[in-house]
Amino acid sequence: MRLLVGLGNPGARYADNRHNIGFMVIEEIARAARAAPWRRKFQGEIAETTLDGERVLLLKPQTYMNESGRAVSEAQRFYKIALEDIVVFHDELDLAPAKLRVKKGGGNAGHNGLRSITAQCGNDYRRVRLGIGHPGDKKAVHAYVLSDFAKAEQPWVEDLARACADHAGLLARREDAAFQNKVHLAMADRGWGGKDDKRD
């Protein structure tokens, strides 16, 4: 069993926030994989599916971002999922918009959702960092992540979610580098190649 987690804040008020791009991606994976309907469990919403022959549990914590680890740890314990089989999709300020990186472990870079998961589960889970760019001023970060994507940003957000969904089976098979490469190529094909951001 693999556990794929999308991070965000619950409720309509936050639905289109930059901070909720993890929810957007995990919802697209569920749709594309024809997952079972979402249901409430583990202080979150879960949906089960199969990706490339692997059983996968999709999870959207409903605890608010800074308590995400409670939902993740409950699901992990229930299904006895190894830490390296947990993949967390989250917004990343230090990557340019439309960019993506996959890494295992590492620091949490001030991300409250990651900090909570690390505190509850340990640090060596896999992270899919979804670039949203940085507002340029540290003081503006809180308002920036809790504001909605601009209309002009919606196309790349949708394309990134679709590319992640198209290649999510590679994550289920633990082929992280191949997943990252396939998504990068898919985004470049859709015109989001651009200049790479090296701040990671």
N, C-alpha and C positions, 0 to 999 in steps of 0.2 A: 504493500500500500504506500502510495506517495501522497503527501499533503501539499497542495498548492494554495497559498494564502494571498489574498489581495488586501492591502491596507487602505483604510479610509475612515471617515466618520459616518455614523448612521443617520438617516433622516433626509428628507427632501431638501432641507436648508443647505446641506453640504454636498448634495449629489454631483454638482458640476464643478466643485472646487479642484484646484490643482492638486491639493493634498489627497484627493480621492481617485487619482489615476490608477492606483492599484485595484480598487473596486471595478473601475471601467474595464480593465484588462481581464480580470478574472470572470466578469460577467460575459465578455465576448468569448472567452475560452469555453464557458458553459454552453453558450448558444451554439458555437461552431461544433462542439463535440456532442451536441444533443444530450446533455447531461440530464439526469433526473431532476424534477422540479426542486427549487430551493425550499428548504424547511429549517425550522428553528432547532438548534441543538448546540451544545458547547458554548453558550453565551454568544452565539453567532448564527449565521445562515450557512447551511451546507448543501452541497449538491454532489452526487456521486456520478462518476463516469469512467470510461476506459480510454486511455491514450496509448496507442501503439502496443496494445496487449497488456498494459500495466493498469491495475486498479488505482484510481485517483480520487481523492476527496478534495473538493474545492471548498474553501472557507472564506467568508467575509465576517470578521469579528464585528459584533454590534455593541461593543463596550466603550466606544470612543477610542481614539488613536492611542492615548497614553496608557491604556489598559489592554492593548491588543494581546499581550502575552497570556492573559488568563484564558482566552478562547483557544489560542494555539496550543497551550500546554494541556488543556482538557482533551482536545482532539488527539494530541500526540499520545497521551497516557492511555486513552480508551483503545486506540488501535495499535499501541506499542510500535509507533513509527520511529525509526532511527533519525537522529538529528540531521544527518546528511541527506535524508529523503524529504526534508521540509524545504520548500522553495517559497520565498516571500517576495511579492511584487510591491515595490514602493516608489514614491516620488523621490527624485534626487536633484537637489539644488545645484550640485557641483558638476552636473552634466548639461550640455547644451540641449535645448528643446528638440525632441524627436530622436535623441540618441539613447542607446541602451548599453548597459554593461552587466555581465554576470560575474559575481564573485562569491567565494565561500568564506564565511567568517569575516574578520576585520572589525574596524571601528564602526560606531553607529552615527558619527558625524552630526550629533545633536538631534537625530530623528527619534522622537518619543515612542513611536510604534516599535522600532527596532530595539530601542533601549528596554522596553517592556518585555519583548520576546526573549532577549538575551538574559534578562533577570530571571525569567520564569523557566526557560528551557535550556539555556547554554548558548554559546556564541557561534558554534560551527555549522549553522544552517546556511543554505544558499540564498543569495539575494539577487533579484533581478532589479537593477537600478534603472528607473525610467526617468530620463532627463526632462526637467521642466524649466531649466535655466534659473538664474539668480537675479533678484531685483537690483543688485548692485550695492545695496546698503543693508548692513546687518539689521538695522532697526526696522527695516521694511519687510523682513522675511515673514513674520507672523501674519501680517495682513495679506501678503502676496500668496502664501500657500492656501490661505482660507478664502481667497477670491476665486471666482469662476474663470475658466479658460475663456479668452477672448474669442469672438466669432471667427476671427482669422486663424486661430490655433486649432479649431475643431477638426479640420481635415487631417492634420498630422496626428492628432490624438487618436482619431478613428483608424487611420492607417497603421499606427503603431500597435493598437489593440488587436487589429486584424492579423498583423504579421506575427504577433506573439501567439495568437490562437492557432494560426496555420502551422506553426512549428513547435507547439507545446509538447508534442510527443517526444521530441528530443530531450526535453527536460525530464520527462518521465523515465527516459532511458539513461539518465545521468550524462547525456552528451551536451554539456553546457557550452563548450566552445563552438560546437556545430550550431547550436541554437542561436548563439550570439551572432555568428557569421551569417546565418540564413536571414535573420531579422534585419541585419545591417544591409544585406544585398536587396532584400525586399523594399526597404525604405529608400535605398538609392534608386531602385527602379521606379519608385513612385515620385521621384524628384526631391527627396529629402536628404540626399547625400551630403551636399554642402561641405564646409570645412569642419574637420573633426575638432573636438574639444579635448584638450589634454589634461584637464585639471583633475583627473581621477588618479 
